[in-house]
Amino acid sequence: MSVLGGIPKVFDENLLIGYDSSDDAAVYKLSEDIAVVMTLDFFTPVVEDPYTFGKIAAANALSDIYAMGGEVKAALNIVAFPEKEMDTRILGEILRGGAQKVHEAGGVLSGGHSINDVSPKYGLSVMGVVHPAGILPNNGCKIGDKIILTKPVGIGIILTAHRLDAADSESYLEAVKNMETLNKYAADVMKKYPVNACTDVTGFGLLGHLGEMVPKGMSAIVQASKVPVIQGAYALAKEFYITGSAQKNANFMKERVRLDNVDFAMKEILFDPQTSGGLLISVPGKDAGMLASELKDNGVDAHEIGEIMPFKDFDIEVIP
Amino acid sequence: MIELDCIGDICPMPVIKAKKELESIKEGSLIIMVDNEIAAQNLEKLAKEKACAYEVLKDRDGFYRVSLHKNAGLPQNISIDMSKDKSVVVISSDKMGDGDDKLGQTLIKGFIYALRECDKIPDAIVFYNSGAHIAAKESESVEDLKKLEEKGVLVLTCGACLDFYGYKAPLAGKVTNMYEIVEKFLSADKIIRP
């Protein structure tokens, strides 16, 4: 955050969510009933297949709109590509994958910008809309809420092991399928419920992002055994296919999380950085069962993993 | 002792390599050089899971020297050592006795020479702190130490001390760490400090 410290802040009452809070996207109010949601994300390839990479990068960028409670309207491509060294057909495949996801999201791909670079990078700048009253902030959790997660975790571990030829193909394909899946389907169901807070799970891992959701005076209690994990990820973590980023996430959250009785491999999974991870939804306890089952009916792999309680000792407590 | 150079390796490579080495040895020390603290922390997790002792030192180049020590189990060690009278010579300074520095340095050289000529040899000689100079700097003592090694004496120098004084490796004997030093002390019947 210190890099942003030097940027002068200009107050605009219509900027409902900016970079002051650790939220998923910026939200700017245009009128009483319409606000635009803006976000962008791009990264280097996480998988070998260019078409699949395009789909994953796009699904990941689009996700922030859903995490804010918005709907996707338009997107622009962000491209870096070594034009001379690599076959441009590869770039064509990346863009085809990205376009496919933007269209699936109900948005229109409306241009973009590319530069020549040593390594390929791809992502989107996305514009969506939301009713100002329907914005879902990260940290709006209330006591008595249940926490629902809509995709299994362990993607970072599987991708790391895959690079080292240690992941079996079923685990890898399950990770790819999850990364490609738009959070749209979870968001469409979620919007029918009185959700208090929502974010998506990405680089900071499950506990890192959950940490952004828990307001002062409350604690999130997570039951590790209820957290859905991609098959094979637990066994790979046990074999030390662990990442530097997960350790950074654990260091960052050290003072705020207690997970004494959780075994080593599960700790790695809880801090594992995700690419295009699922939504974390905080919903009143009385609605949680209904929401989880309606999500499942719509093909979303949703699981209730914990709850929000009055503050006790730590912001997050993980029980086995 | 096995040394793994993992400078430039990205996680989890240092951990995966270290795990493989640990599984291939029954007991002993493994040194892993890594270039970032996160990698050292990941190695610490490996140590914890594999019930190894863990030690880390940051050297002057900003690299992390991680030692993992695998012990086949204390009860075993004790039963082996009971029958034999074990002695360890500890050299913690490059001078012998208090007084004039020059005299002290001459005396310690004389001590090592005399040790070499003795019929009864110790099981190990451990060098640490400024004692590390004796094993790492060119002098007559290096030859004496090599002779002692040939006779079966384990010549050990503290790795952290070598790093501190800017030596890459000792000229005679092997590099050790605090865990091996502690183990040698605990299993010795006699510790001799000139």
Interface residues (C-beta under 8 A of the other chain):
Chain A: T160 L164 E239 F240 Y241 I242 T243 G244 Q247 K248 N251 F264
Chain B: I10 C11 P12 M13 V15 I16 K19 N36 I38 A39 Q41 N42 K45 L46 K48 E49
